[in-house]
Amino acid sequence: MCKYKDTDLGIKKLDFGVKRGSMAAYLTDGRVIIVPISMFPDIKRLSRAQREDYMIMDDQYFSFEAISKIYSVKDLLHC
């Protein structure tokens, strides 16, 4: 897990409907972070339906059926 200020963090869920142009990541410690999709050009190019077709692996990584890139919780938090 990503160690951030002495807390182990993982990803529980992603949500693309919270704010236009943003992605919300629900973390295992209960926090929600919202990041601009522009931080992830490959995700930005996906259609709405393709964004909803994501998978979370080991609470640490996420990817989409339509792209081969794998992102991590560290990519979201820059840790």
LOZARO-410244 format. One record per atom (N, C-alpha, C, O): residue in three letters; x, y, z; atom name. Coordinates in nm, 4 decimals. Layout:
BEGIN
REC   res          x          y          z   atom
REC   ALA          X          Y          Z     CA
...
END
This chain:
BEGIN
REC   res          x          y          z   atom
REC   MET     0.0828    -0.1182     0.0000      N
REC   MET     0.0000     0.0000     0.0000     CA
REC   MET     0.0871     0.1243     0.0000      C
REC   MET     0.2017     0.1213     0.0448      O
REC   CYS     0.0334     0.2301    -0.0490      N
REC   CYS     0.1023     0.3584    -0.0495     CA
REC   CYS     0.1071     0.4105     0.0946      C
REC   CYS     0.0035     0.4216     0.1601      O
REC   LYS     0.2241     0.4416     0.1424      N
REC   LYS     0.2391     0.4947     0.2778     CA
REC   LYS     0.2371     0.6460     0.2684      C
REC   LYS     0.3290     0.7059     0.2124      O
REC   TYR     0.1354     0.7074     0.3215      N
REC   TYR     0.1193     0.8518     0.3132     CA
REC   TYR     0.0922     0.9049     0.4525      C
REC   TYR    -0.0146     0.8818     0.5092      O
REC   LYS     0.1888     0.9756     0.5070      N
REC   LYS     0.1768     1.0304     0.6430     CA
REC   LYS     0.1383     0.9212     0.7423      C
REC   LYS     0.0427     0.9354     0.8186      O
REC   ASP     0.2155     0.8108     0.7395      N
REC   ASP     0.1972     0.6987     0.8318     CA
REC   ASP     0.0621     0.6296     0.8201      C
REC   ASP     0.0149     0.5700     0.9170      O
REC   THR     0.0004     0.6363     0.7058      N
REC   THR    -0.1272     0.5693     0.6813     CA
REC   THR    -0.1150     0.4848     0.5555      C
REC   THR    -0.0661     0.5321     0.4529      O
REC   ASP    -0.1592     0.3604     0.5631      N
REC   ASP    -0.1618     0.2749     0.4448     CA
REC   ASP    -0.2887     0.3047     0.3670      C
REC   ASP    -0.3987     0.3015     0.4221      O
REC   LEU    -0.2729     0.3336     0.2391      N
REC   LEU    -0.3871     0.3715     0.1563     CA
REC   LEU    -0.4063     0.2750     0.0409      C
REC   LEU    -0.3100     0.2250    -0.0171      O
REC   GLY    -0.5298     0.2501     0.0092      N
REC   GLY    -0.5661     0.1710    -0.1065     CA
REC   GLY    -0.6877     0.2337    -0.1721      C
REC   GLY    -0.7465     0.3277    -0.1186      O
REC   ILE    -0.7249     0.1821    -0.2868      N
REC   ILE    -0.8384     0.2339    -0.3631     CA
REC   ILE    -0.9551     0.1369    -0.3500      C
REC   ILE    -0.9394     0.0167    -0.3711      O
REC   LYS    -1.0723     0.1896    -0.3149      N
REC   LYS    -1.1930     0.1071    -0.3067     CA
REC   LYS    -1.2795     0.1219    -0.4311      C
REC   LYS    -1.3372     0.0243    -0.4790      O
REC   LYS    -1.2884     0.2441    -0.4833      N
REC   LYS    -1.3828     0.2707    -0.5923     CA
REC   LYS    -1.3411     0.3976    -0.6660      C
REC   LYS    -1.2801     0.4872    -0.6076      O
REC   LEU    -1.3745     0.4043    -0.7947      N
REC   LEU    -1.3568     0.5255    -0.8743     CA
REC   LEU    -1.4941     0.5759    -0.9159      C
REC   LEU    -1.5867     0.4970    -0.9350      O
REC   ASP    -1.5071     0.7066    -0.9300      N
REC   ASP    -1.6343     0.7660    -0.9715     CA
REC   ASP    -1.6054     0.8839    -1.0636      C
REC   ASP    -1.5309     0.9752    -1.0278      O
REC   PHE    -1.6648     0.8812    -1.1818      N
REC   PHE    -1.6426     0.9870    -1.2806     CA
REC   PHE    -1.7600     1.0835    -1.2899      C
REC   PHE    -1.7603     1.1725    -1.3750      O
REC   GLY    -1.8590     1.0671    -1.2039      N
REC   GLY    -1.9778     1.1512    -1.2100     CA
REC   GLY    -1.9837     1.2577    -1.1012      C
REC   GLY    -2.0825     1.3307    -1.0925      O
REC   VAL    -1.8824     1.2681    -1.0199      N
REC   VAL    -1.8835     1.3623    -0.9080     CA
REC   VAL    -1.8731     1.5071    -0.9550      C
REC   VAL    -1.9480     1.5934    -0.9091      O
REC   LYS    -1.7814     1.5329    -1.0451      N
REC   LYS    -1.7577     1.6680    -1.0952     CA
REC   LYS    -1.7058     1.6573    -1.2380      C
REC   LYS    -1.6160     1.5777    -1.2656      O
REC   ARG    -1.7603     1.7350    -1.3267      N
REC   ARG    -1.7216     1.7296    -1.4683     CA
REC   ARG    -1.5703     1.7493    -1.4827      C
REC   ARG    -1.5124     1.8414    -1.4251      O
REC   GLY    -1.5086     1.6615    -1.5600      N
REC   GLY    -1.3650     1.6707    -1.5845     CA
REC   GLY    -1.2799     1.6198    -1.4704      C
REC   GLY    -1.1589     1.6421    -1.4675      O
REC   SER    -1.3433     1.5508    -1.3755      N
REC   SER    -1.2712     1.5012    -1.2583     CA
REC   SER    -1.3006     1.3541    -1.2340      C
REC   SER    -1.3978     1.2978    -1.2844      O
REC   MET    -1.2132     1.2948    -1.1553      N
REC   MET    -1.2282     1.1562    -1.1139     CA
REC   MET    -1.2179     1.1534    -0.9618      C
REC   MET    -1.1237     1.2087    -0.9050      O
REC   ALA    -1.3125     1.0905    -0.8966      N
REC   ALA    -1.3074     1.0736    -0.7517     CA
REC   ALA    -1.2573     0.9334    -0.7217      C
REC   ALA    -1.3027     0.8354    -0.7808      O
REC   ALA    -1.1634     0.9256    -0.6292      N
REC   ALA    -1.1120     0.7970    -0.5837     CA
REC   ALA    -1.1486     0.7821    -0.4366      C
REC   ALA    -1.1111     0.8648    -0.3534      O
REC   TYR    -1.2212     0.6774    -0.4060      N
REC   TYR    -1.2599     0.6470    -0.2683     CA
REC   TYR    -1.1517     0.5568    -0.2105      C
REC   TYR    -1.1257     0.4481    -0.2622      O
REC   LEU    -1.0897     0.6024    -0.1038      N
REC   LEU    -0.9758     0.5322    -0.0458     CA
REC   LEU    -1.0186     0.4423     0.0687      C
REC   LEU    -1.1252     0.4608     0.1274      O
REC   THR    -0.9341     0.3447     0.0997      N
REC   THR    -0.9654     0.2467     0.2023     CA
REC   THR    -0.9708     0.3068     0.3420      C
REC   THR    -1.0275     0.2450     0.4321      O
REC   ASP    -0.9143     0.4241     0.3630      N
REC   ASP    -0.9208     0.4872     0.4958     CA
REC   ASP    -1.0433     0.5777     0.5099      C
REC   ASP    -1.0584     0.6463     0.6110      O
REC   GLY    -1.1314     0.5780     0.4080      N
REC   GLY    -1.2544     0.6554     0.4147     CA
REC   GLY    -1.2497     0.7905     0.3456      C
REC   GLY    -1.3538     0.8532     0.3263      O
REC   ARG    -1.1327     0.8358     0.3085      N
REC   ARG    -1.1224     0.9651     0.2399     CA
REC   ARG    -1.1583     0.9506     0.0927      C
REC   ARG    -1.1500     0.8424     0.0345      O
REC   VAL    -1.1982     1.0622     0.0350      N
REC   VAL    -1.2262     1.0700    -0.1077     CA
REC   VAL    -1.1375     1.1805    -0.1632      C
REC   VAL    -1.1361     1.2923    -0.1116      O
REC   ILE    -1.0639     1.1485    -0.2683      N
REC   ILE    -0.9848     1.2523    -0.3331     CA
REC   ILE    -1.0398     1.2729    -0.4728      C
REC   ILE    -1.0820     1.1782    -0.5391      O
REC   ILE    -1.0388     1.3962    -0.5159      N
REC   ILE    -1.0873     1.4302    -0.6493     CA
REC   ILE    -0.9709     1.4898    -0.7263      C
REC   ILE    -0.9089     1.5871    -0.6831      O
REC   VAL    -0.9423     1.4300    -0.8407      N
REC   VAL    -0.8317     1.4763    -0.9247     CA
REC   VAL    -0.8851     1.5074    -1.0638      C
REC   VAL    -0.9805     1.4444    -1.1094      O
REC   PRO    -0.8240     1.6043    -1.1314      N
REC   PRO    -0.8664     1.6326    -1.2684     CA
REC   PRO    -0.8268     1.5178    -1.3616      C
REC   PRO    -0.7164     1.4642    -1.3523      O
REC   ILE    -0.9166     1.4819    -1.4495      N
REC   ILE    -0.8862     1.3760    -1.5456     CA
REC   ILE    -0.7721     1.4186    -1.6378      C
REC   ILE    -0.7034     1.3334    -1.6941      O
REC   SER    -0.7514     1.5470    -1.6534      N
REC   SER    -0.6427     1.5956    -1.7393     CA
REC   SER    -0.5059     1.5479    -1.6906      C
REC   SER    -0.4094     1.5510    -1.7670      O
REC   MET    -0.4958     1.5040    -1.5652      N
REC   MET    -0.3709     1.4472    -1.5140     CA
REC   MET    -0.3405     1.3133    -1.5797      C
REC   MET    -0.2268     1.2663    -1.5773      O
REC   PHE    -0.4426     1.2526    -1.6382      N
REC   PHE    -0.4310     1.1201    -1.6991     CA
REC   PHE    -0.4839     1.1255    -1.8429      C
REC   PHE    -0.5997     1.0915    -1.8667      O
REC   PRO    -0.4014     1.1674    -1.9382      N
REC   PRO    -0.4466     1.1858    -2.0767     CA
REC   PRO    -0.5124     1.0619    -2.1374      C
REC   PRO    -0.6082     1.0746    -2.2136      O
REC   ASP    -0.4628     0.9425    -2.1048      N
REC   ASP    -0.5230     0.8199    -2.1600     CA
REC   ASP    -0.6662     0.8021    -2.1106      C
REC   ASP    -0.7535     0.7608    -2.1869      O
REC   ILE    -0.6902     0.8328    -1.9845      N
REC   ILE    -0.8252     0.8211    -1.9288     CA
REC   ILE    -0.9147     0.9305    -1.9859      C
REC   ILE    -1.0327     0.9069    -2.0120      O
REC   LYS    -0.8600     1.0483    -2.0050      N
REC   LYS    -0.9378     1.1599    -2.0597     CA
REC   LYS    -0.9929     1.1263    -2.1982      C
REC   LYS    -1.1028     1.1694    -2.2332      O
REC   ARG    -0.9177     1.0500    -2.2767      N
REC   ARG    -0.9614     1.0141    -2.4121     CA
REC   ARG    -1.0691     0.9057    -2.4146      C
REC   ARG    -1.1306     0.8830    -2.5189      O
REC   LEU    -1.0929     0.8390    -2.3030      N
REC   LEU    -1.1936     0.7331    -2.2993     CA
REC   LEU    -1.3343     0.7915    -2.3005      C
REC   LEU    -1.3577     0.9014    -2.2502      O
REC   SER    -1.4258     0.7179    -2.3575      N
REC   SER    -1.5670     0.7575    -2.3509     CA
REC   SER    -1.6186     0.7357    -2.2092      C
REC   SER    -1.5528     0.6708    -2.1279      O
REC   ARG    -1.7347     0.7892    -2.1804      N
REC   ARG    -1.7949     0.7722    -2.0473     CA
REC   ARG    -1.8135     0.6236    -2.0159      C
REC   ARG    -1.7833     0.5785    -1.9053      O
REC   ALA    -1.8628     0.5489    -2.1128      N
REC   ALA    -1.8846     0.4050    -2.0924     CA
REC   ALA    -1.7517     0.3326    -2.0678      C
REC   ALA    -1.7444     0.2433    -1.9834      O
REC   GLN    -1.6489     0.3704    -2.1400      N
REC   GLN    -1.5182     0.3065    -2.1217     CA
REC   GLN    -1.4592     0.3394    -1.9844      C
REC   GLN    -1.3930     0.2551    -1.9239      O
REC   ARG    -1.4825     0.4593    -1.9355      N
REC   ARG    -1.4328     0.4966    -1.8014     CA
REC   ARG    -1.4997     0.4135    -1.6932      C
REC   ARG    -1.4376     0.3806    -1.5921      O
REC   GLU    -1.6251     0.3799    -1.7142      N
REC   GLU    -1.6976     0.3013    -1.6144     CA
REC   GLU    -1.6544     0.1547    -1.6137      C
REC   GLU    -1.6864     0.0808    -1.5206      O
REC   ASP    -1.5825     0.1131    -1.7164      N
REC   ASP    -1.5357    -0.0254    -1.7268     CA
REC   ASP    -1.3927    -0.0356    -1.6716      C
REC   ASP    -1.2990    -0.0712    -1.7431      O
REC   TYR    -1.3789    -0.0035    -1.5431      N
REC   TYR    -1.2476    -0.0082    -1.4784     CA
REC   TYR    -1.2384    -0.1286    -1.3860      C
REC   TYR    -1.3390    -0.1895    -1.3498      O
REC   MET    -1.1152    -0.1613    -1.3489      N
REC   MET    -1.0923    -0.2677    -1.2510     CA
REC   MET    -0.9880    -0.2199    -1.1513      C
REC   MET    -0.8932    -0.1502    -1.1876      O
REC   ILE    -1.0061    -0.2579    -1.0258      N
REC   ILE    -0.9106    -0.2270    -0.9201     CA
REC   ILE    -0.8421    -0.3572    -0.8819      C
REC   ILE    -0.9074    -0.4592    -0.8592      O
REC   MET    -0.7099    -0.3522    -0.8752      N
REC   MET    -0.6313    -0.4723    -0.8454     CA
REC   MET    -0.5527    -0.4520    -0.7161      C
REC   MET    -0.4774    -0.3555    -0.7028      O
REC   ASP    -0.5704    -0.5424    -0.6226      N
REC   ASP    -0.4985    -0.5417    -0.4947     CA
REC   ASP    -0.5088    -0.4094    -0.4198      C
REC   ASP    -0.4159    -0.3738    -0.3473      O
REC   ASP    -0.6160    -0.3371    -0.4343      N
REC   ASP    -0.6384    -0.2073    -0.3691     CA
REC   ASP    -0.5356    -0.1010    -0.4078      C
REC   ASP    -0.5460     0.0128    -0.3620      O
REC   GLN    -0.4384    -0.1343    -0.4893      N
REC   GLN    -0.3290    -0.0426    -0.5201     CA
REC   GLN    -0.3262     0.0063    -0.6636      C
REC   GLN    -0.2686     0.1114    -0.6920      O
REC   TYR    -0.3867    -0.0672    -0.7531      N
REC   TYR    -0.3762    -0.0382    -0.8955     CA
REC   TYR    -0.5149    -0.0341    -0.9589      C
REC   TYR    -0.6090    -0.0972    -0.9108      O
REC   PHE    -0.5250     0.0412    -1.0673      N
REC   PHE    -0.6493     0.0407    -1.1434     CA
REC   PHE    -0.6164     0.0544    -1.2906      C
REC   PHE    -0.5153     0.1132    -1.3289      O
REC   SER    -0.7039    -0.0011    -1.3715      N
REC   SER    -0.6872     0.0026    -1.5161     CA
REC   SER    -0.8259    -0.0028    -1.5794      C
REC   SER    -0.9275    -0.0152    -1.5110      O
REC   PHE    -0.8266     0.0067    -1.7100      N
REC   PHE    -0.9502     0.0090    -1.7863     CA
REC   PHE    -0.9413    -0.0942    -1.8966      C
REC   PHE    -0.8333    -0.1210    -1.9493      O
REC   GLU    -1.0545    -0.1517    -1.9313      N
REC   GLU    -1.0590    -0.2524    -2.0372     CA
REC   GLU    -1.0072    -0.1961    -2.1692      C
REC   GLU    -0.9451    -0.2687    -2.2469      O
REC   ALA    -1.0315    -0.0684    -2.1954      N
REC   ALA    -0.9994    -0.0083    -2.3247     CA
REC   ALA    -0.8526     0.0343    -2.3397      C
REC   ALA    -0.8082     0.0624    -2.4511      O
REC   ILE    -0.7773     0.0395    -2.2302      N
REC   ILE    -0.6359     0.0781    -2.2389     CA
REC   ILE    -0.5514    -0.0212    -2.1602      C
REC   ILE    -0.6007    -0.0878    -2.0691      O
REC   SER    -0.4249    -0.0303    -2.1959      N
REC   SER    -0.3383    -0.1284    -2.1303     CA
REC   SER    -0.2580    -0.0696    -2.0139      C
REC   SER    -0.1936    -0.1445    -1.9405      O
REC   LYS    -0.2604     0.0591    -1.9960      N
REC   LYS    -0.1842     0.1226    -1.8884     CA
REC   LYS    -0.2461     0.0897    -1.7525      C
REC   LYS    -0.3681     0.0850    -1.7367      O
REC   ILE    -0.1581     0.0671    -1.6556      N
REC   ILE    -0.2004     0.0409    -1.5185     CA
REC   ILE    -0.1550     0.1581    -1.4321      C
REC   ILE    -0.0381     0.1967    -1.4347      O
REC   TYR    -0.2476     0.2135    -1.3565      N
REC   TYR    -0.2196     0.3256    -1.2670     CA
REC   TYR    -0.2181     0.2758    -1.1239      C
REC   TYR    -0.2741     0.1705    -1.0935      O
REC   SER    -0.1536     0.3517    -1.0358      N
REC   SER    -0.1494     0.3124    -0.8956     CA
REC   SER    -0.2030     0.4234    -0.8073      C
REC   SER    -0.2235     0.5363    -0.8519      O
REC   VAL    -0.2252     0.3893    -0.6820      N
REC   VAL    -0.2681     0.4897    -0.5846     CA
REC   VAL    -0.1613     0.5990    -0.5748      C
REC   VAL    -0.1938     0.7144    -0.5469      O
REC   LYS    -0.0370     0.5646    -0.5970      N
REC   LYS     0.0712     0.6637    -0.5955     CA
REC   LYS     0.0542     0.7664    -0.7072      C
REC   LYS     0.0884     0.8834    -0.6902      O
REC   ASP     0.0015     0.7226    -0.8205      N
REC   ASP    -0.0245     0.8167    -0.9301     CA
REC   ASP    -0.1298     0.9199    -0.8896      C
REC   ASP    -0.1217     1.0359    -0.9299      O
REC   LEU    -0.2263     0.8787    -0.8118      N
REC   LEU    -0.3307     0.9699    -0.7654     CA
REC   LEU    -0.2796     1.0684    -0.6622      C
REC   LEU    -0.3187     1.1852    -0.6614      O
REC   LEU    -0.1917     1.0205    -0.5750      N
REC   LEU    -0.1458     1.1006    -0.4613     CA
REC   LEU    -0.0075     1.1611    -0.4803      C
REC   LEU     0.0349     1.2453    -0.4011      O
REC   HIS     0.0621     1.1193    -0.5835      N
REC   HIS     0.1998     1.1647    -0.6059     CA
REC   HIS     0.2871     1.1346    -0.4855      C
REC   HIS     0.3654     1.2192    -0.4422      O
REC   CYS     0.2737     1.0131    -0.4309      N
REC   CYS     0.3572     0.9777    -0.3161     CA
REC   CYS     0.4579     0.8712    -0.3536      C
REC   CYS     0.5370     0.8287    -0.2694      O
END
